[in-house]
Amino acid sequence: MATNIKTAAEIEIMRKSGSILAKVLTELEKVIRAGMSSLELDQIAEKIIRDHKAIPSFKGYNGFTGSICVSINDEAVHGIPDQDIIFEEGQIVTIDCGVLYEGLHTDSATTFGIGNISKDTEKFIESVRDTLYQAIQMVKPGIRIGEISNFIETKTTKDGYHVLRELIGHGIGRKLHEPPQVPNYGKPSQGAVLVPGMTICIEPIIGYGTRFIETLEDKWTVVTRDGSLACQQEHTILVTQTGFEILTLRENEKIAKF
């Protein structure tokens, strides 16, 4: 029996939650600058969320202190906002955010550069973004999650990068993390079958150098073991009767048809 099925009323609430989250990430990408601290960015995010009568999903989650995760350069996920972490020109930053609105969560992340970054780094970020967009467009009732997982792994390898295999997507809604798991690697025959009403997070988390990671002493921040760049792109997706709906789509976010 399929899990993680949402009612029409729950889906409508998740649309609102996703809309709030999209506004948060759009605004943070506008205001981030060299010289700003990651804690200042976190405070802006929390204010936007609470101004919309919502709650930051991450704040207090298993003891996490931030409203957003801010991961810089070789940090793949779960970077903790801190007043002593100051953004610098040329860095790449991943902002991952969750919003709880009327009892339902959405989750989304984006990676981008601060100021000028190299063409090679731009190509890396664009590759991961396109991988997410193409994976989303595979979503429809009747396919297995393994088909999406296998595509992410195959395209990432073809592009010359590496899936950080321990870090995966997930179902979402009543809880921040629900069944089914959505790995970024695997066989097409594996995983849950998608059915209308399911809500999942697809999130390629990719390393530039090798696939190996480690967790820092803060017990949260996950970095690439070789110190190379990492990139995460994520959206919350609804499985519809005929395909998909991106619940966290940002204004002006252009998704090409693949």
N, C-alpha and C positions, 0 to 999 in steps of 0.2 A: 504493500500500500504506500502511495506517495506521501512524503512528509512535506511540511513547510508550505501548505496551501493556504492562501489568504482569501478572506471573503471580499466582496466588492467594497464594503465599508472600510475594511482594513487597507485595501489597495489605495483608496482615495486618501486616507491618512498618510500612507507612505509616499504618495505623490507630493503632498504638502511638506512632509519631512525632507524629501529629496530636493524640493525647490529651495527650502531654507539652506540646506547644505550647499547647493550649487551657488547660492548667493555668497556664502561664507568664502568658498574657495576662489570665486571670482574677485571678491574684494581683497583677499589676502594677496593674491598675485599682483593686484594693482598697487598695493601699499608697501610691499616688501622692498627693502633697499639695503645697500651696503651701509653698515654702521648701526643698523637696527638690531636689537636683541631678539632671540627666538621667544623669550618670555613676553616681550611687547606684542609680538605677532599673536601669541596665544591669548593674550588679554583682549585683543581686538576680536578674535574669533569668538571667544566666550560671550562678549557683549552682544555681538550680532545674533548669536543663537538665543540668548536669553531675551533679547528685545523682541524676538519672534515667538515668545512664550514656549520655547523649547529648552531642552537640557543637553549639554555636551555628553555624548554617550561614553566618551573615554575617561572623563574626569572621575577618579575614584575607582575605575575598573581594575580590579585586582591590585589596588594600591597605586595605580598610575596617577601622577599629580597634574598632568596637563589636560587641556581641552582638545588639543591637537597633538599629533606626533610630528616633529620637525626633524627630518633626517638629512644630513648634509654630506655630499660627496660620496665617501665609501660607506656611509651609514645606510643600510637597506631599509630598515623599518624601526619604529618605536623610539626615535630620538626624543628625549625629554626636554621640553622648553626650559630655558634657564637664562637668567639675566646676564650671565657671564659668557653666553654663546652669542657672538656678534657676527652677523653676516658680512661676507667679504665679496668684492667684485670677482666674477669669474667662477664662483662656486655654483654647484647645482644643488637644489633643495627640493625635497619631497615633503609635501604637506598632506597628511592623512587625517581625515576628520569624520566623526560620527555624530549624528543628530538623533535625539530621542524626542519624538513629538506625539503627544496623546497615546503613549504606550508603545509606539512602534519606532524601530531604528532604521536609519539608512547610513551608508558608509561609502566614502569616495576618497580618492587620492590623485594627486597630479605632481609631476616632476618638471621643473623648469630651471633655467639659468638666471643668475643675478648679473645683470649687465652683459658684457661680451663674454661668450664662451667659444671654444674652438669648434670648427666645422665638424670635427670628429665626434665631439661631445653632442653637438646638435643632432648629428646622424644617429647616435645611440639613443637619445631621448625619442626621436621621431620613430625609430624602429619599434621601441616598446609601445609607444602610443598607437601606432598602426596595428601592432599585434593585438592590442586590446580591442580596437575598433573592428578588426576582422573577426576576432573571436566572438564579439557581441553579435555580429550579423549572422553567425551560425545558429544562434539560439532560436529554437522553435519546438513545439510539442513533438515528442516521439524520439528525439535524439538523446544519446547518452552523453553525460558530462565528459566521459573519456574522449569523445570526438573533439571537444573543445580543448581539453587538456593536451591531447596529442598534437593538435594544430599549433598551440602555443609553443610546445617544445620543438616541433619541427621547424617552425619559422624562426624561432630564436636561434637555433643551431645554424640554420642556413645563413642568417644575418651575421654570424660570427660571435654571438654572445652566449651567455650561460644562464639557464634557469637555476635560481636558488631554491632547490627542491624542498627544503624544510618549510618554506613560507608559501601558504596556499590561500585560495579564496574559500568562500563559505556561504551557506545559507544565512538569511538575515530576516529580521522582522520583529517578532515578539521578544526575541533576544538578539544581542549583538552578533553572536555566533550560534547558528543553528545548523542542523543537517540540511542539505548534503555538503560534504567537502567538495571543493572545486580546485583540484591540484593543477599546477602548470606543466605537468608532464603525465605520460601514461599511455595506455592503449585505447583505441577507439571503442573496444568492446567493454570497457570498464565504466563504473560509476552509475549513479542514479539516472533514470530516464526522466527527462523534463516533461512536465505537464502544466497546463494552464493554471495560473494562480501561484506558482512557485516564485519566490524572490531570492536571487542569489547575487553574490559579489564575485565578479570576475576581476582578477588583479594580477597580471603578470608582474613578478618581482624578479628583476634580471640583473646579473652581474656582467660588467664589461670584461673582466679578466678571467677568473675561474669561478666555479660553482660553489666554492667552500666559504662558509661563514663562521662567525663566532660571536658570542654575546659578551658585552663589556661588563665591568664590575658592578655597574648600576643595576644589573640583572634585567634590563629592558633593551638597551640599544644594541641592535644586531648590525655587525659590520662585515664587509668582505674580508676574508682572511689575508688576501694579498694586497689590501689597501686600494684596490681599483674602484672605479665608480660603480654605483648601484642606482637603479631606477625602478620606481613603482608607479603604475597607472591603474586606476580602479574606478569602476562604476557599480552601482546597484541596479540590477536588471530584473524586470518583471517578465515572466513567460506569459505571453498572451495566447489567444486561440489560434492565431496565425503566425506568430513570430515573437517579437520582443518589444519592450518599451524601456528606455533608459530613464530611470526615475531621478537620477542625479545629474542629468545633462545640464551643463553650464550655458548661460547666455553667450551667444557668439561662438560656441564650440562647433566647429564644422567637421562633420563626419562624412568622409567620402564613401560612396558605394563601392563595395568590393565584389 
